[in-house]
């Protein structure tokens, strides 16, 4: 009896392993650069593998680099004028289109005046304007003026993702059962996610314009709630090693924390070398970042990047 029972258990285990292998093989798509229909359900979005990219023909690499274009929506207020001007003159020039959305007009800087003081209502109006004026742009980046973004790394992250799938990417956090993307670190939406958001905006029961009567959610949680009703869930942007790409702190703050935690390997334990955003930046810090990211080059050292993301036509970026 013991022998028969043992054989049964072995058979059961082998059968389970076989089913798992078949499931994995069924979900594998060799050489495919389009996301599978269910891929947007994963809660960890990773950048493409560099070695895989290097194996692609040059013509295909060029087509990939030209395909991803980003519309940046930066939310500002007159009291943020110094940050507003700095974001305009630095990283936002690397967006294929950048628009600043303000609570009220300013004579000093051009922006789209939404005439709205409530932050959530202002974000709704801004995203509606983005959707209506997207043209052929299919990726969207929502940011605060204290965020510094490296748009080329954002493009690399979504390079093999299909914007016809509902992606909602950034630095994820959790509040109770709700998983959301932190606004401070920047929020990435695909065209399909934005389209679904426009639909749920029409349902004031599920997605009220000014929050609930009895309680007030933050803008980032309100956005996640609305997207959840249409089957769009928060996903954490990571590099191939699992390091987060969207940071809620400045570079200096992250390095200080790294020094305290692992003083023998500060760079490796600090942050990803393909980071997309850093947050809580001052205007001076943004200018320093701009120099470090786009201007400073160690002589004789090359990165051998497989792709080149060319600046928008007519751009004055570095």
PyMOL commands that set and color helices and strands:
alter all, ss='L'
color gray80, all
select helices_A, chain A and resi 2-27+39-41+50-54+58-67+78-89+91-94+119-132+151-157+183-185+191-201+219-229+251-261+266-270+283-295
alter helices_A, ss='H'
color red, helices_A
select strands_A, chain A and resi 44-46+70-76+97-102+112-113+139-144+148-149+168-170+172-175+178-181+187-190+235-238+277-278
alter strands_A, ss='S'
color yellow, strands_A
deselect
rebuild
show_as cartoon
